[in-house]
Amino acid sequence: MQRTLITGTGSYIPPVVQSNKDFATHQFYADNHQPLPTPAAEVVSKFKQITGIEERRYTTDNLNTSDIGAIAAQKAIEDSKVDPETLDQIIVAHNFGNVFKHTIQTDAVPSLASIIKHQLKIRNPNCIAYDLLFGCPGWVQGVIHADAFFKAGMAKKALVIGTETLSRVIDPFDRDSMIFSDGAGAAVLEYRETGSANNGILSTAVQTHALDEVDYIYLGASNYPDSDPHVRYIKMKGRKVYEYAMKHVPAAMKDCLDKSGIPIEQLKKVFIHQANEKMDEGIIKRLYQLYGIDEPPALIMPMSIHWLGNSSVATVPTLLDLVRSNQVDGHALHPGDVLLFASVGAGMNINAVCYRY
C-alpha cells in the first residue's frame, strides 16, 4: 500500500528572546482605547497563568517570513536526503506575507513559495510553488493538500512549510500581542510503498465555520487612542476563540481518529497548535472524554508554547521537528507510534491528521 510519509523535518528558532518581563512596564489599552486599570505587571502575571507563555521568539530585522521559511525548508530537505530538484510541490502556509520591518504593507507578490523556491535554487519548472492562506491551521492543511495530490497521482514529493513573522503585525498596546511570535517549520512528504510497516497518513478531517465565527480573528486598528486608523494589526476575540475551540476541535479530532480505525488507547502523541496552554489542555481532555476517558495520558501532548509563543502556522511543524530531534524533555517518537496533528485558527478553520510514524 502507498501512503504519504514524512521523511524529513526542519525548523528555524528565532534568536531574539522577548520575555514576559519585557512587557511588565508596558501601558496596555483596551479595544475602547482606554488604558487598562490593572498594572502591567499584574496583566503579565495573569497572562502567564492563562496561556503558559513565559517568553517568545522574534527574528532579526534582516530576515523576513520567506527567509526563515527557506532556512527551515533547507533543513527539512537535508534531513530527508531528497534531491530538491525531484520535488513536485512547494506549499507555503502563512497569513501575512513578507512584512518588512518598519513598514505597514505586506508583500505577497511574488508568492512566498516562489521566493523560497528561488532561495533554494530549484530549477525544475515542474516543481509547483504556491501559497496557502488558512489561518493557523495552514501547515496542517498543506499536509492534507499534498496527501490529496499524491492520491490523485499528480505528485510524489512535496515540501510543506509554515512560516510567519507575527511580531511585525502585533499591536504593542494590546495585551494579546504577548501571545504571538515568529518562527518557521517544514517537512518533506513522499508518497511511498509502506510494506508491512503500514505507516504514513491514515486519515484527515477539515472544517470551516464562517458565519458568526468569521471575524473571531481579524485585522484592526491599534488600541492606542492616537494611533493611525489606517494601520491595522492582528486582533482576536479571545473568549470567542476559546469557546469555539473547546466546542469544535475535540469533535473534529475524534472524527479524524475514528476514520483511521485506530482506538484512542493506541494514540501516542498529539501535536496540537501551540495557541494557549490552558486551551490545549482543555481540548485534549475533552477529546478523551468523548471516548469515556476522564483523563488523558500524562505525556500525550508535547508543548513548546512556554518558550516559543504562538507562531501560527509554524507551531506544529516546529514542535514536530523538535520532538523528532529529541529536544523536548520527556517526549520521543518510535516506529509504529500513532500521532494526531490538529490545529485551529482564523476562518474559523479546524483540521486534523492521523499519522502512523
N, C-alpha and C positions, 0 to 999 in steps of 0.2 A: 504493500500500500504506500502511496505517496502522500506526504504531509508537509506542511510548512514548518521548517525548523529555524530556530535562532542559532546561527553559527558563529556569531561574534558580537561583542558589545564594546562600547566606549563611552566616556563621559568627559566633560570639562567642568572642573570645580573652580569657580572664580576665586581670585586671590584676596579680594578686598573684603574683610570681615566687618560687618556692621552689627554690633552687639546691642542688646536692649538698653544698656547703659547710655548708648549714644543718643537715645530718644528721651532720656529722663529729664532733659531741660527744654524739650520742645514745647511750643504753645500749640495745642490742638484745638480745632474748631469743629462744631457740629455742622450738619448739612444746611442748617438755617443761618450759617455764617456767624453764629455766636460762639464765644470762647467756651470750651468745656469748663465747668466749675471745678472739676476734680483735678488736683495737682498732677502734673505729667508723670511723676514717679509712681503715683498710685495707678494711673492709667496703664503704664507699662507693666506694673506688677500683675494687675488683673488680666492684661493681655497674655502674659506668660501662663497664667493658670488655665486660661481657656484654650489657647492654641498649642501650648507646649513649645513654642518657638523661643529660643534663647538668643540666637544670632542668625543672620542670614548673609548670603554672599552676593557681592556686586562685582561685575567685571571692570577691567580697567578702561579708561576713556578711549584708548586707541583701538579697542576691539568692538565689533558690532555683532548683532544677532547672527548674521551669516558667518562671520569669522569663527565664533565659538562653536557654531554648528559644524563647521568644517573640521575643527580640531577633534571634536567627538567622533565625527564620521571617519576620519583617518585612523583613529584608534580602533574603531569597530572593524574597519577593513583589515587592519594588521592582525587583529585578534582572530578574524575568520580565515585569514590567509587566502581570500579570494583575489583574483585578478580584477581590479576595479573596471577594466575595460569589458569585462563579461557581465557587469550589472545591467539589468534590463530597465530598472526604475530607480529614481531617487525621489523619495517622498519626504517633504519637509513640512512638519507641523509647527505652526507659530500662530500668533494672533495680531501682531503689531508691525511686522516687517522690520526693516532696519531703522532704528531710531537713533540718529546721530546725536551724540552728547551736545547739550545746549541748543538743540533745535526743537521746533514744535511740529514738524511734519514727518510722518513715517514714509519710508521709501520701500515700495513693493514692486517696482519695475526697474530692472528685470526681477523676475521672481527670485526668492532666496534660493530655491532649488537650483536654478540656473547659475546663480552666483557660486554656490557651493560646488556644483559640478565643474565650473571654471577653476575654482581654487584647488580642487582635487586633480586637475589637469586630465580629465577623462575626455578622450577624443571621440569615442564611439557615438555616432549620431542616433543610434537605435537605443541608447540609454536615455529614457524619457524622464525629464526632471520637472516636477510640479509641486506647488504648494498646497497645503491643506489647512483650511481655517475651520476649526471645530471646537473652539474653546479649549479648556484644559484637557479634555479627553482626546486631543488631536493626535498624539503619538499612538495611543492605543487604536484609534481609528485608522491611522496609517498602516498599522499591522493588519487590521481587518481588510483594508483595501488591497494590500499586497497578497494576502491569502486568497481573496476573490479573483484577482488577476491570474494567480497561479492555477487555481482550479479551472479557470476559463481557458487555459492553455495559451495565455498571452504573455507570460513571463515565467522565469525560473529563478531569478535572483533579484533582490531588492534591498536598497539601503533606506531605512526609515529613521528619520532624525526628528527630535523635538528640541527646539531652541528658542530662547526668549531672553530679553533684557528688560524686565519689568521695572527695574529701578529708574528707567527713563520715562515711564508713563505713570508714576505714582505721584499723588498729591501729598507733599510732606506735612500739610496741615490737617490731614485726615488720619485718624488713628489706625484705620485699616491699611495704611501704607506700610505698616510694620510687618504685615503678612508676606509681602511679595519680595521676590529676589530674582537673580539672574542664574542661568545655567543652560547646559545642553547635554543631551544623551542620545545615543544612536545604537542601532542594531542592524546587522546584516541578516536577512532572511533568505533561505533557499528552499526550493521545492525538491524533495528527495524521496527515494525509497527508504522506508523506515525499518523494514525487515521485522525481526522478532521483537525489536525494542518498542515498536508501536508508539513512538513519541511524536512530539510536534503539537500543532494546534488541533484541539479536539472539538471545540465549539465556540460560538461567539453570540453576543447579544448587543443590540443597539436601540436606543430610544431618543426621541426629541419631543420635549414638551414646550410648546411655543405660543400658548395663549397668555394666561396671566403671568407665566414664568419667563416670558421672553426678555424682560428687562431687569431681571434679578442681578445681572452683572452687565454694566454698560459704561459708556464714556460720558463724563460730565465735568462741569466747571469746578475749580478748586473751592474748598470750604472757606478759604481766606476771604474776608469781606471785600478787600480792594484788589482782588485778582482780575486778570484779563478774562472775561467770559468766553472769549474766542479760543482760549487754550483749554483743552479738555484732558482729563486724566481718568484712569481706570477707577470705577466706583462699584460698590457692591451693597446690596441689601442683605446684610449679614444674617439676620434672623430668618429671612425668607429662604436664603440659600441653605441654611442649616436644616430647616424644617423640610424643604424639598428633598435634600439628600437623604435624610433619615427615613423618609417615606418611600422613595422610589429606588434608591440604589440597592438596598438589600434584595428587593424583589427581582431586579434585573440581574444581579449576581446569581441568585437562585435559578433563574430561568436559564442562564448560561450553563451553570453546573448541571442542571437537570438534563439539558440537551446532550451533554457529554456522556451521560450514563454513569458518571463516577459518584459513588456515595460520598457525602461530605466528610465522613470519618477518614477518607483517604487523602483529603486535601492537606498539603504540607505547608504551603506559603500563600499569602495574599499580598500582592504588590498593588497597593491602592494609592491613588493620587494623594500626595502629601499636602493637604489643604489646611487641616486643623486636627490636632491630635485627639481632642475630645470627640469631634465628629467622626473621625475614622474609627476610633474605638467603639463608638456607638453603632456605626454601620456594621462592623464585624459582629458585634454582639447580637444585633437584630437578625443578621443573616443566619447565625446558628440557632436563634430562637425560632426561625421559620421552619427549622428541622426538628424542633422539640428539644433542643440542647440549650441549657441555661447559660453556660459559659464556654467561650471558645478556648482552644488550647493556648497555653501561655506564650509560645514562640511562633504563633501563626503569622504575625504581621511585623515584618521589619519596618523601621522608621528612620527617616533622615531629616525630618522637618525641624528637629531641635537645633540643628546647626546649619542647615541649608535653606530653611524657609520654604516658601511656596514659589517654585519657578515654573508653574503652569505646566505646559506640555513636556517639560524636561524632567519632572519629578519621577515618573515611573521608569523611564529608561535609565536615568541616573542611578536610581535605587537598585534596579536590576544589575547594572554593571558593578556597583559597589558590593553587592552580595556575591555575585559570581567571582569577584576578585578577593573575597574574604576580608572585606573592610568594614563589615557591620558585625559588631560583637554578638555572639550567640546565634548567628544565622549563617547557614551554608546550604548549598544545593547539591543533591546527589542524583545520579541517573535513575529515572523512574518516578521522581517526585512529581506530584500533580500540583500545578500552580494556577492561581486565578489572578489575572490582571483586571483592574477596574478603575474607572475614573468618572468624574462628574464636573460639569462646568458650564460656561456661558452658552446659552442656546434656548432653554437649558438642555444639555445633552448628557447622556449616560451611555457607557459601553463597558463590555467585559469580554475577556478572552480566557478560555480554559486551555491549559497547555501542559503536556507531559514532558518533563525535562529529560 
